[in-house]
């Protein structure tokens, strides 16, 4: 009896995926737990494996198609002997295939949505019906062949009313022969949509400060060898800033909270998101219960996330549940920037390059290793005084790490 292989549950708030690549073809023999298809979600890539050994049936969805959770991908004929049986029965099935030719008429019906650029996916159609929207109002979609996705509708609804009234399908663009048109990946489309949604929804402001890293550098130099010998990982600036942020969040809980409708959700834990670069873009894996971890545990977790991002093996659960984020543009040479919120979080800290600069200390000009830091926050829940005080507390915790030991 054939086994149906369907789109698995994809994690928190993820309802659809795109067929990125079929790793096996119809008729291939596969072993149990062998990957057969790669799905690209809004957050990460996911491999769907065979539940048991057997022979794959026909592909229900093609590469580039968007599929919903629970949708059928293919079937699996169990048993290692299936290929031989199929080969022997092939000549017998030829007449049946000819007789069944008229039954192939439904195939064009499946292809119709691909031809119609204004067609919407099921989830998008439902959302459009609930909001009395037409495909012409939403405009061309970001799905395969211009199909409208749920994300397109949500993006349209997040626009101001005036912008919605003016929204209209754009005329086709005349490409220059020297240009190359490349389809955006699902991850890149999702990043673009989420960042725009954050700008449209939150009242984002940014406050700045600078940190003298002299003491942090001295601490690293003094304890680095012993730290590596004991823990097998280097003591980096990210764990120092992480511990400084965690202590400050305990003091200013609104920056670790989020808005849910007319309610504010406060937390007595910290799930710290750390932005890392991968081959497909920037992702933000989450260090769960970071407030309970040591410097070494934080460094090991971050190192693991960095490796997984480069290899494309991050899991969906790794990216869910963050309450505050840190991004370090300094590793790419950024001197100063305004980080954007990772919705629905209410704050994000931006770290930058360390540069030796002349500063005034006790009435004298000295050269110190300085870093600009930036805090972007949602002004709907965080007051300016809280944001500035929070950033000052981070500055104090980094400039004098001993404060964290005595909880000062």
C-alpha positions, 0 to 999 in steps of 0.5 A: 500500500502506497504511503503519502508524503505530505508537507510537514508542520513547519513551526511557529506561524509558518503555513506554507513553503516553496519547493526548492529542489527535488533531491529524488525523482519519480521511480527512484529507490530510496532508503528510510530517512533519506531526504527526497525534497527540500522545502524553503520556508519563510525562515529556513530550508527544510528537508523532507525524508522518506518515512520508510524504504521504497520507490517514489511515485510522481511529483505532485508539486514542481520546483518553485511551487508554493505548498501549504502544510499538509499538502501532498508532495508525492507517494511512496511504494514500500518494499525494495522489490517495487522497482522490478515489479514496476519494470515488468508491468510497464509493457502491460500498462501501455495500452491502459495509458493510451486508453486513459489519455482522455483522463489527462484533461484535468492537467491543464486545469492545474496549470491554469493558476500558473498562466493567470498572473493575477491568481492567488494562492488559497490562503491569500484568496481567503484573506482577500475575501475576508477584507473584500479585496480583489487581485487587481487591488493587491497587484502582482504577487511574489509567488511563482508566475506572479501568483499572490501569496498571503504575505502579499495580502498582508503587506498590502493591508499594512499600508496606509489607506491612501497607499492602498487606494493608489495601489495598482499593478505596475506595467511590465518593465523593459529589461536592458539586455545587459541586466540579469533578472533573478527570482528572489528566494523565499527567504529574501522575500520574507526578509523584505516583507518583515522589515517593511511590516516592522516599519509600517507597524512600530514607531521606531526610534534609535538612540546612540552611545559609545563604549570604551572597550579598554577594560573589556580588551584587558579582561580578554587578554588576561583570561583568554588562554585559560578560557580557551583551555577550559571551554574550548572556545574563545572569549569574544565581545559578543558574550560580553555584550550579551551579558551586559544586555541581559542585565540591562533587560532585567532592569528595564523590562519594557524593552524585553516585552512586546505588544499584542493587540491592546495588551503588553506581554512582559517576560521574566526570561530572556531569549536572545536573538543573535543576527548571523550571516548565511549564504541566503541572507541574514538570519537571527537564531535565538539563544533560549534562556540566555539569562541562565547561561555563562559566558562560555555557554553563550560563546559555544551557542553562538559559534554553533549557530554561525556554523549552522547558518553557513552550512544551511542546517539551522532549524525552524525552532532555532529562529523562533521565540526571540525577545530581544536581538543583537546585530553586529555590523562591525564584523563587516566594517560598519562604523554606525548604523540604525538597526531595524526591529525584528518584529514583534520584539521591542528593541534591537542593539546594534554593535559596530567597528572598534576604532582607536579614537582620541577621547577626553578622560579626566581632562586629558586627551587619550587614545582609546578603543571605541565602539558606537552602539545603537538601540532601535526601539518601539516608541509605542511601548518604550519611552525615550528615557527608558531607551537612553537609560538602557543603552547607558546601562549597557555602556557601563556594564561593558566598560566595567564588567565587574559591575555584573559580578556584584550586580551594581 
